[in-house]
Amino acid sequence: MPLGAGRNRRARVNGGKTAGRPVSEKGGRSMSKVRIGVIGCGVIGTLHLRAAAQSPLIDVVAVADLIEERRLRAAAEFGVPQVYSDGDTLLEESDAAGVVLAVPAGDRIEMPLHALERGKHVLIEKPVAMSGAMLQRYIDAQGDLVAGCCSSRFQAFPSTSAAADVVASGALGALRSIHCRAIVPAGPPPASPPPPWRLNRERNAGGILTNWGCYDLDYLMTITGWSLVPRTVLAMTWGVPEPFVPNVAPGSDAESHFSAFIACEGGTVITFERGEYVASAGESVWRIVGELGTLRLTMTRHAGEQLWLDQADAETGVVTRAFWEEADDWGRLHAGPIEDFAAAILEGRAPRTDLHRSMLVQRITDAIYASAASGKVVEIA
């Protein structure tokens, strides 16, 4: 039976009986499991399913995929009882309290609306929407349901919290400039066909900016306490260089490299560059420069890499120390969003990156594309 849009929404948010089933933990303490459905059983959907299977907060009750082999494999591997051939049928018929939409943005344009209309909480893969206008439709339909975006993945790392604590402490003083340069050099052509959606405007809303830039912007906003207010953007985008065209799927029409200059209220500026299939050595560098100090870090750290803090000292000049030396648990990268989603439902709170925070990321993204297309400075609403 279809679930009505107004069906006990508050009970769902507050973790009532409609959100999940009570289970017992060691020591006799009881908690709830949130019934979750996963739409899309490809690579990213399988990672969600694996994380959910290991979580004490989640009971996966339904999966859907257009490809029969994928949905049957997922159901068998993770013991999922309800299997559907398409997402809309899952939304209509399953008893899931929340759903993960793990299909490309262009393939799920109306799906978040259908889920919210049926009273289901929603976790949306990145990019969250094809445009800010579309995202606003999701926000308007949300009501008091929980809705979030998976651009929050890097928030799960303790090093991210440590960097945010440094900024919040005032150790950097007023922020002046933020620099991100993340370049992945091209390798040889892949042995298997590359994903057709990855550099496709119609299916992924763009290229490297929507596929990875949303992580960068979410990470930056998290570290700076979501306090930056971007106002103008000047940007340029480039496609895949001719020697590397065999590395990407036929019909790829989106950017593989972009660079943007973003001016914020209060005088903070951001220089933001990311690229793949680039004729350059690899680089992954973040600098957050303030009046009193600088953070030197990377979003995607390797084992043994330290995060550094340079601070002004009136007597000695600049003092440098490592403020984070521990390794991040990369297993948390994909577990973080779905566990946070389930906890948000049970606790009646917003997820780490809700739709309103996603809107800031989306507006910057839209402005970068608009500036690159026009060759002019674009204002961010």
N, C-alpha and C positions, 0 to 999 in steps of 0.2 A: 504494500500500500504506500502511496506517496506521503511524505511527511510535509505537513503544512508549514508555511513560512513562519507562522506565529506560534508554533507549538512549543510551549514551555521553554522559551529561550533563556530566561533567567536561570532556571534550574540547570540548564546545560552549562552555562558559564560558571555557575557556582559548584559544579561537580556533583549535582544531585543524581538521583537514580537514572535519569535519562542519559547521563554522561558516561556511565560505566558500571561495572559490576564490582562489588566489594570482594577483596581477596585478603588472605591472611599472610602476615610476614612472621619471621621468627620472633619469639618473644610475645606473641599474641596480639601485636599491634595490627589494626586493620587499616587498609587504604583502598582506594578505588583504582580500577584500570579503565582507561578511556578506550572505547571501541572506535577503532580507526579503519578507514578504507583507503587504499592506495590506488590511484588511477594513473596508469602508466607503469609497465613492468620492465622497462629497459634498464640501462646501466644505472641511472640515478634512482629510479624507482626501486631497484633491487637493493641499493644501498640504504634507502629508507626502510625497506622491509627487514633487512638484516639488523639495523639499529633498533627497530621496534621489537624484534624478536628477543633482543637482549635486555629490554627495558622492563622494569617492574611496574611501570605506569601505563603500559600500552597492551591492548589486545587487538591484534589485526583480525578483523572479521570479514573483510571483503577486498578483492582485487579486481581490476578491470584493465583490459588491453585489447586493442583491435586485432593484434596478432595472436592467434590461438595458442601457438607453441609457447609464447612468452607467459600468457596468463596461466596456462596449465602448469608450466614449470614453477612459476612463483607460488601457486597454490599448493603444489606438492612439496616444495622445498620448505615452506614456512607454515604448513598446516592450516591454510586459510580455508574456511568452510564455504564462503560465498564467492562465486566466480562469475564475472560478467564480461560480455563482449565489447561493451563501450561504457564510457564514464557516465553518460546521462542515465543509463539504466541502473547503474550502481546507485547514483544519487536518488533515483526514484524508488528503488526497491529495498536497498540494504538498510540494516538497523545501525549503521555506523553513526556515531555522534559527531565525528570529525573526519575530514578527508584531506589527503595529501595529493596535490595536483602535480604530477611528475611527468608532464608532457610539454613540448615546446610551446612558447607563448602564443604563436600564431595558430596552434591547434586547439587552444583552450580559451579563446577570447570570451565566450559567453559562459564557460563552465563555472567560474567563481560565482557569477550571479545566480546560476541555477542552484548551486550548493547553498548559498546564503538564503535564497528564497525557500529552500526546503528545511531551513533551521539547522544547517550543519556548519560547524566550525571549519575553517579553511586554512591550510598551510600551502602556500603557492611557491612553486619553484621559481628560481630567477631566470630571466627578468620577470618582475611581478606583473607587468602589463606591456602592451604594445606602445602605450603613450600615457601621458599624464591625464588626458581626457578620459581614457578607458579606466584608469585606476580610480579616478574620481567617481565613476559609476559603481565600482566595488565599495568604496567608502560610503557612498550614499545608501547602499543596500545592506550594509553590515549590521546595523542595529547594535545590540549588545552581545553579538556573537564574537568569538575570538577569531582573528584573522591575522596572518603574518606571512613573511617572506623569508626564503632560505638564503638571501644575501647575508644573513647574520652568522654564517658558518664560522667565521674567524673570531667571533665574539666568545666562543667556547674555550679559547685558549687562555690559560692563566697569564701568559705574557701580555695578552691584550689588556687584561684587567690591571696588570702591573703598570703598563704604559699609561693607561687612563688615570691611575692613581697619581702618577708623577705630574701629569698636566693639572689635575684637580687640586693638587697640593699648592699650586702657585709657584713651583720651583722654576718654571720657564718664564714666568712673568707674562706680560701681554704677548700674544702670538703675533709674529711678523710674517713669516713665510713658511709654507709647507711644500715639500718637494717629494714627488713620487715618480720614479722611473723604473718600470718593470718590463724588461725585454726578454723574449724567448727567441733564440736564433732558430732558423730553419734547419731541419735535418734532412735526411734522404726521404724520398717518397715512401709513404706507409705501405706495409705489406698487405693490409686489408683496407677496404673502402672507408674513407673518412666519413664522419657523420654528415648527412646532407643538410642539416639544419644549422650547423655551427656558424657559417658565414652567409646566412640567407636572411635577407631583410623581411621577407614575407612570413617566415616561420619563426625567426628568433628576434624580430624587431630591430636587428642590426647585427654587428659582428663582435669583435673583441670587446667593445665598450659594454654591450649588454651581457656578454658571456662572462667577462671577468671584471670589467670596470665597476660593476655594481658591488662586487666584493670590496674593491679598493675604497669606494666611497663610503660604504657601510663601516668599514674598519676605521677610516679616518674620522667619521662622525662619532663613532663610539669612543675613540681615544680622546677626542676633544669635547666629550660630554654632550654631543648633539647641540652645541652652542653656536656653531658657525652659521652665519646667514649669508650665503652666496648671493651676489647681486648681478654680476655681469660675467660673460664668457666670451673669449675669443679662441677659436679652435680650428684644427685642420685634421682631416682623416685621409688615409691612403689605403689602397687595395693591395692584394698580394702581388709582389714583384714577379715579373715574367718568368724568371728561372724557377720559381717555386709554385707555379700554377699546378703542376702534377701532384703537389702535396695536398690539395684541397678537392672537395667534391665538385663535380661538374655543375655549372650554374651558380656557383658562389658569387654573390654580388655585393657583399657587405665589406666593411673595412676590416683590415687585419692590423692596423696601426693608427693611433691617434695621438694628438698632443693638444693640450688645452691650458689656457691661462684663465684662472677664475679669481675675481676680486670679490671680497666679502666686506660686510659692514665692519667698521672698526679698524680698517686698514690691513687686515690679514689677506695675503694672496696665496693662491695654490697653483703650482705648476704640476701638471698631471699628464704623464705619458705612459702608454702601455702598447705593446705590440707583440705579435707572433708572426712567424714566417718572415722575420726581419733579417736583413743582411748586416748583422751586428753580433758582437759577442753578447752573451747573456748578462743581464744585470737586474738586481732587485734591491732597490735602495729607497728608504724613507728618511726624510729629515723634517723634524718639526722644530722650527727655530723661533725662540721667543726673545724678549728683551734681556732676560737674565740667564737663559740656558737653552740647550738644544738636545733633543732626543734623536739618537741615531739607531734605527731599527729596520727590520724587514718584516713584511706580513707573512711570507712563506719562508720560515727559518729552517736551516738544516742543523743536524746534530752538532753541538759544540759552538754554534754561533751565539755571541753575546749581544745584548742590547745595552747601548751606552748612553750616559748622560754627561754632557759638558755643562759646567756651571761657572758663571762669573764669580771671581774672588778678588776683592779689592786689593789684597796683598800679593797674590801670586799670579793673577791673570785669570786663566781658565783652568779649572780642575776637572779631570775626566775620571769617571768610575763606571764600572759595569753595574747596572741596576737589575739585570735579569740574566741568569746563567743557566737555568734549568731547561731541560728539553720539554717541548710541548708534546702532548699525547695526540698524535695524528689520527688515532682512532676516534677522537672526539669530533673531528671535522664534520663528519656526516651524521653522527649521533646527536650533536648539539641541537639543531633546529627542531627535530621531531620530538625529542625529550622535553625541550622548552615549551613546545606547542602543547603537549599533553599536560605538563605541569601548569601552564597558564589556564587551561580549561578547568582543571581541578581546583586551582587557587583563586579563580575569578579575577585574573589580572591580564594585562596585555602581554604578548610575547615580546622577546627582545627587540625585534624589528617588526612593528605593527604596520598597518597600511599608511598611517600618517607619516611615520619615519620613512617608509618606502617612497612616499610622495616626494620628499626632499631629494632622495637619490634620483627619482624619475625626472624631476624638473631639471636637475643638473644635466642628466643624460639627454633630455629633449633639447636643452639649450646648446649642448655641444654639437649635436647633429645639425641644428638650425644654423649655428654659426659657421660650421664647416660648409654647409650648402650655400650660404649667402656670401661668405667671405667677410662678414661684418661682425661687430660686437653685438651680442644678443643679451637682453635683459631677462633675468629670471624672475618670474612672478612671485 
